[in-house]
């Protein structure tokens, strides 16, 4: 069994994997229906399902994937795949894998983001395409993504068995675990098309930005104006996504890319969960415009931008530290660090530097705090009439705290005594002085 599969199979039971495989697709449709057709009220949706009978009620609200939905998905996916391959970008080497491989990327995410958003805005401005069409067929799009992405994950499972792209692959011996966690760490089509970069970054994250703009366009078409609550959501979301692509090469060094394999958990999540769950506050605001007072609106916007900047600066500090091999300044001073050694699966001894100052001296995963707060600030313009707009914030909190624990467990196994030394120097895992 591979390193990643062993960690995950120990952490998540076989039963919970099956439950997630079964429950995630219906939840996406239920969330869309509740936001768009049930006034954002979970109670309204529950009462409808109760009156109709659970199975019949759910069948009645599940939209059938339409031709236009498939066309929208295909055009968007093909456009992003083209930009990923065609746009120029610097060569970037990812971290050494457990099998000793060094993945090579072309860092052109910021260019792809810029071209995508300008193109989408231009299509609307010159009346070539009406973005509200996306919103009007949103349920059909999600339904198509649910089905299409499951088929795509089956393809990844078969590819991992038949034609793996590197030696960082293998079976756990359990087909459910293999399908859920994935067979390959770095699956590629040909030499240059990295599948996880496409699913996680160019489809998942890019769709988040495009849908944020879509919701803004739809509210303008529906009401003749854009409420400042929607503007705050859209500005903060676009700022966060732009920040992500500015830092994309750093993301390629994180757990999602460097340690989690390409299976249902990562790929289906980015292809379906991100476009639906992550965008849900904006989906709610389309039909629930809130005009906040000027002072409150500016305060929320500035607080959100500050959190996004801190999140970016945390990642920038670590990237600069790694890039210069520790020969840089952190908050105007030489960085505090621990020199750690580890052994790869091939038996080779390698060295890593662990940063223990700046933001990374406050907590081992402090960067998760401003990320969670940023999500709260682009959600809070919806106010508190309904619970569902805050589902993403709650989900993100659980996800990141779990990820912090998984990363700590992985680093403890990798670095041994050096990780203990690091934890003694930076005792807080996420929240300084508390946790």
C-alpha positions in Angstrom: 0.0 0.0 0.0 1.3 3.5 -0.9 2.1 6.1 1.8 -1.0 8.2 1.1 -3.3 5.3 0.9 -2.0 4.0 4.2 -2.6 7.3 5.9 -6.1 7.8 4.6 -7.3 4.2 5.1 -6.2 4.4 8.7 -8.0 7.8 9.1 -11.2 7.1 7.3 -13.3 3.9 7.7 -14.5 1.9 4.7 -18.1 2.6 5.7 -17.6 6.4 5.8 -16.0 6.3 2.3 -19.1 4.6 0.9 -21.3 7.1 2.7 -19.5 10.1 1.2 -19.6 8.5 -2.3 -23.4 8.1 -1.9 -24.3 11.3 -0.1 -22.2 14.0 -1.8 -23.9 14.0 -5.2 -27.5 14.3 -3.8 -26.3 17.1 -1.3 -25.1 19.2 -4.2 -28.5 19.1 -5.9 -30.3 19.7 -2.6 -28.2 22.8 -1.9 -28.9 24.2 -5.4 -32.6 23.6 -5.1 -32.8 25.1 -1.6 -30.8 28.2 -2.7 -32.6 28.8 -6.0 -36.1 27.4 -5.5 -36.8 27.2 -1.7 -35.8 30.8 -0.6 -32.6 29.4 0.9 -34.6 27.7 3.6 -33.6 24.1 4.6 -37.0 23.8 6.4 -38.9 24.6 3.1 -36.9 21.9 1.3 -37.5 19.4 4.1 -41.2 20.0 4.2 -41.4 19.6 0.4 -39.6 16.3 0.5 -41.8 15.2 3.4 -45.0 16.0 1.6 -43.9 14.4 -1.7 -42.2 11.4 -0.1 -38.5 11.3 0.2 -37.8 9.4 -3.0 -40.5 11.0 -5.2 -39.7 14.4 -3.9 -36.0 14.0 -4.6 -36.7 12.7 -8.1 -38.9 15.7 -8.8 -36.2 18.2 -7.9 -33.2 16.5 -9.5 -32.8 18.2 -12.9 -32.0 16.2 -16.0 -28.6 17.2 -17.6 -29.5 19.2 -20.7 -27.7 19.6 -24.0 -27.0 23.3 -23.2 -25.5 22.2 -19.8 -23.2 19.8 -21.5 -22.2 22.4 -24.0 -21.4 25.0 -21.3 -19.3 22.5 -19.4 -17.5 21.3 -22.5 -16.7 24.8 -23.8 -15.5 25.9 -20.4 -13.4 22.8 -19.9 -11.9 22.9 -23.4 -11.1 26.6 -23.0 -9.3 26.1 -19.7 -7.4 23.0 -21.0 -6.3 25.1 -24.1 -5.1 27.9 -21.9 -3.2 25.5 -19.6 -1.3 24.1 -22.6 -1.0 27.1 -24.8 -0.2 30.1 -22.5 3.5 30.8 -21.8 4.8 30.3 -18.3 7.9 29.7 -16.3 9.1 26.2 -15.6 8.4 25.1 -12.1 9.7 22.0 -10.3 7.4 20.5 -7.6 8.7 18.8 -4.5 10.4 15.4 -4.7 7.7 12.7 -4.5 7.9 9.7 -2.1 9.1 7.6 -5.1 11.8 10.2 -5.9 10.1 11.9 -8.9 10.2 15.6 -9.4 7.0 16.9 -11.2 7.5 19.6 -13.8 4.8 22.3 -14.3 4.3 25.4 -16.5 3.3 28.3 -14.2 0.7 30.2 -16.2 -2.2 30.2 -13.8 -2.4 34.0 -13.4 -2.3 34.5 -17.2 -5.1 31.9 -17.6 -7.2 33.6 -14.9 -6.7 37.0 -16.5 -7.6 35.7 -20.0 -10.7 33.8 -18.6 -12.2 36.7 -16.7 -11.5 39.3 -19.5 -13.0 36.9 -22.1 -16.1 36.2 -20.0 -16.6 40.0 -19.4 -16.1 40.6 -23.1 -18.6 38.0 -24.1 -21.2 39.8 -21.9 -20.2 43.3 -22.9 -20.4 42.7 -26.6 -23.6 40.6 -26.2 -22.1 37.5 -27.6 -23.1 35.4 -24.6 -25.5 36.1 -21.8 -24.0 34.9 -18.4 -27.5 34.6 -16.9 -27.9 31.5 -19.1 -25.4 29.7 -16.9 -27.5 30.6 -13.8 -30.8 29.6 -15.4 -29.3 26.2 -16.2 -27.3 25.8 -13.0 -29.2 22.8 -11.7 -28.7 21.0 -15.0 -25.0 21.9 -15.0 -24.5 20.5 -11.5 -26.4 17.4 -12.4 -24.2 16.9 -15.5 -21.1 17.6 -13.4 -22.2 15.0 -10.9 -22.5 12.3 -13.6 -19.7 13.4 -15.8 -17.2 13.7 -12.9 -18.0 10.2 -11.6 -17.2 8.8 -15.1 -14.0 10.9 -15.1 -13.0 9.4 -11.7 -13.7 5.9 -13.1 -11.3 6.8 -16.0 -8.6 7.8 -13.5 -9.1 4.5 -11.6 -8.7 2.5 -14.8 -5.8 4.6 -16.0 -4.0 4.0 -12.7 -4.3 0.3 -13.2 -3.5 0.2 -16.9 -1.3 3.2 -17.8 0.1 5.1 -14.8 2.1 8.2 -15.6 4.8 7.7 -13.0 6.1 5.3 -10.3 4.1 7.3 -7.7 1.1 5.1 -8.2 -0.3 1.7 -7.0 -3.2 -0.1 -5.5 -4.1 -0.5 -1.8 -5.8 -3.8 -2.7 -9.2 -2.3 -2.0 -11.1 -1.0 -5.0 -13.2 1.4 -2.9 -10.1 2.9 -1.3 -8.4 3.1 -4.7 -11.4 4.9 -6.3 -11.9 7.2 -3.4 -8.3 8.2 -2.7 -6.9 7.6 -6.2 -4.3 5.4 -7.9 -1.9 8.0 -9.1 -0.2 11.0 -7.4 0.7 12.7 -10.7 -1.6 11.5 -13.5 -1.0 13.1 -16.9 -2.3 12.9 -20.4 0.7 12.9 -22.6 3.8 14.6 -21.3 2.5 18.1 -20.6 -1.2 17.9 -19.5 -1.3 17.5 -15.7 -4.7 16.2 -14.7 -4.7 17.5 -11.1 -3.6 21.0 -12.1 -6.6 21.0 -14.5 -9.2 19.6 -12.1 -8.0 21.5 -9.0 -6.9 24.8 -10.4 -8.1 25.4 -14.0 -11.6 23.9 -13.7 -12.4 24.1 -10.0 -10.9 27.4 -8.9 -11.6 29.1 -12.2 -15.2 28.1 -12.2 -15.5 29.7 -8.7 -14.4 33.1 -10.2 -16.6 32.7 -13.3 -19.7 31.8 -11.2 -19.1 34.7 -8.9 -19.3 37.0 -11.9 -22.3 35.0 -13.2 -24.3 35.7 -10.0 -23.5 39.3 -10.2 -24.7 39.5 -13.8 -27.9 37.6 -12.9 -28.8 39.9 -10.1 -28.3 42.9 -12.3 -30.5 41.4 -15.0 -33.1 40.4 -12.4 -33.3 43.7 -10.3 -31.6 46.3 -12.6 -28.9 46.9 -10.0 -26.2 45.0 -8.0 -26.6 45.2 -4.2 -23.5 46.2 -2.3 -23.7 42.8 -0.5 -23.3 41.0 -3.9 -20.5 43.5 -4.8 -18.6 42.6 -1.6 -19.0 38.9 -2.3 -17.9 39.2 -5.9 -14.9 41.5 -5.1 -13.6 39.3 -2.3 -14.1 36.1 -4.2 -12.3 37.4 -7.3 -9.5 38.8 -5.0 -9.2 35.4 -3.3 -9.1 33.5 -6.6 -6.6 35.9 -8.1 -4.5 35.5 -5.1 -4.6 31.8 -5.5 -3.4 31.9 -9.1 -0.7 34.4 -8.2 0.5 31.8 -5.7 -0.4 28.7 -7.8 3.1 27.3 -7.9 3.1 27.3 -4.1 -0.2 25.3 -4.2 1.6 22.6 -6.2 3.8 22.0 -3.1 0.8 21.5 -0.7 -0.9 18.4 0.5 -3.6 18.5 -2.2 -1.1 18.1 -5.1 2.1 16.7 -3.5 0.5 14.0 -1.3 -3.2 13.4 -2.0 -3.7 11.1 -5.0 -6.1 11.8 -7.9 -9.3 10.1 -7.0 -12.9 10.9 -6.1 -11.8 12.8 -2.9 -9.7 15.4 -4.8 -10.9 15.4 -8.4 -14.6 14.9 -8.0 -14.5 17.5 -5.2 -12.8 20.1 -7.4 -15.0 19.4 -10.4 -18.3 19.4 -8.5 -18.0 20.4 -4.9 -16.0 23.6 -5.5 -18.4 25.0 -8.3 -21.5 24.3 -6.1 -20.6 24.4 -2.4 -17.9 27.0 -2.5 -20.0 29.4 -4.6 -23.2 28.9 -2.5 -23.1 32.3 -0.7 -23.3 34.1 -4.0 -25.9 31.7 -5.3 -28.1 32.7 -2.3 -27.5 36.4 -2.8 -28.8 36.4 -6.3 -32.4 36.3 -5.0 -31.7 37.9 -1.6 -30.1 41.3 -2.3 -29.1 43.0 0.9 -28.2 46.7 0.8 -25.8 47.2 3.7 -25.0 50.6 5.1 -22.0 52.3 3.6 -19.9 52.1 6.7 -20.7 48.5 7.4 -20.1 47.5 3.7 -16.7 49.2 3.6 -15.7 47.6 6.9 -16.6 44.1 5.8 -14.8 44.6 2.5 -11.6 45.9 4.1 -11.7 43.2 6.7 -12.0 40.5 4.0 -9.3 42.0 1.9 -7.0 42.2 4.9 -7.6 38.5 5.6 -6.9 37.6 2.0 -3.6 39.6 2.1 -2.5 37.9 5.3 -3.3 34.5 3.8 -1.2 35.4 0.8 1.6 36.8 2.9 1.8 33.6 4.9 2.3 31.6 1.7 4.7 34.2 0.3 6.9 34.0 3.3 7.2 30.2 3.1 7.7 30.3 -0.7 10.5 33.0 -0.4 12.1 31.0 2.5 12.2 27.8 0.4 13.3 29.6 -2.8 16.2 31.2 -1.1 17.1 28.2 1.0 16.5 30.3 4.1 18.6 33.2 3.0 16.0 35.9 3.2 14.4 38.3 5.7 11.1 37.5 7.5 9.6 40.6 9.1 12.9 42.4 8.7 15.0 39.7 10.4 16.9 36.5 9.3 14.4 33.6 9.6 14.4 31.2 12.5 14.6 27.6 11.1 15.2 23.9 11.8 17.3 21.9 9.4 15.5 18.5 9.1 16.6 15.3 7.3 14.4 12.5 6.1 14.7 9.3 4.0 12.7 8.7 0.8 11.1 5.4 -0.1 14.2 4.7 -2.2 16.4 5.1 0.8 17.9 8.4 -0.1 18.6 11.0 2.6 17.2 14.4 1.9 17.2 17.8 3.8 14.4 20.2 4.4 14.2 23.6 6.1 11.3 24.2 8.5 10.4 27.8 9.0 9.7 28.8 12.7 9.4 32.6 12.5 7.1 35.2 10.9 3.5 34.0 10.5 4.8 30.4 10.8 6.1 31.1 14.2 2.6 31.9 15.5 1.2 28.4 14.6 2.2 25.5 12.3 -0.9 26.2 10.1 -1.7 29.8 11.0 -2.5 30.6 7.3 -5.8 28.6 7.7 -7.2 31.3 10.1 -7.2 34.2 7.6 -8.6 31.9 5.0 -11.6 30.9 7.2 -12.1 34.5 8.2 -12.0 35.6 4.5 -14.8 33.1 3.7 -16.8 34.4 6.6 -16.5 38.0 5.4 -17.7 37.3 1.9 -20.6 35.3 3.4 -21.7 37.7 6.1 -23.3 40.2 3.7 -26.1 37.6 3.4 -26.8 38.3 7.1 -28.4 35.7 9.2 -31.9 35.0 8.0 -30.9 31.5 6.9 -28.2 29.0 7.9 -27.3 27.5 4.5 -25.2 30.4 3.2 -22.8 29.6 6.0 -22.4 25.9 5.2 -19.3 26.6 3.2 -17.6 28.5 6.1 -18.4 25.6 8.4 -17.3 23.0 5.9 -14.0 24.9 5.2 -13.3 25.1 9.0 -13.7 21.3 9.4 -11.7 20.6 6.2 -8.8 22.8 7.2 -8.6 21.7 10.8 -8.6 18.1 9.6 -6.0 18.9 6.9 -3.8 20.5 9.6 -4.0 17.3 11.6 -3.2 15.1 8.6 -0.3 17.3 7.6 1.1 17.1 11.2 0.7 13.3 11.2 2.5 13.1 7.8 5.3 15.4 8.9 5.7 13.6 12.1 6.2 10.3 10.2 8.5 12.0 7.7 10.8 14.0 9.9 10.6 12.1 13.3 12.7 13.8 16.0 13.0 17.0 13.9 9.2 17.4 13.8 9.1 17.0 17.6 11.7 19.8 17.9 9.6 21.9 15.5 6.4 21.3 17.6 8.3 22.3 20.7 9.3 25.6 19.1 5.9 26.2 17.5 3.5 24.5 19.9 0.2 25.7 18.4 -1.3 23.8 15.4 -3.7 26.4 14.0 -4.8 29.0 16.6 -2.0 30.7 18.4 -1.9 29.9 22.1 -5.2 27.9 21.9 -4.9 25.0 19.5 
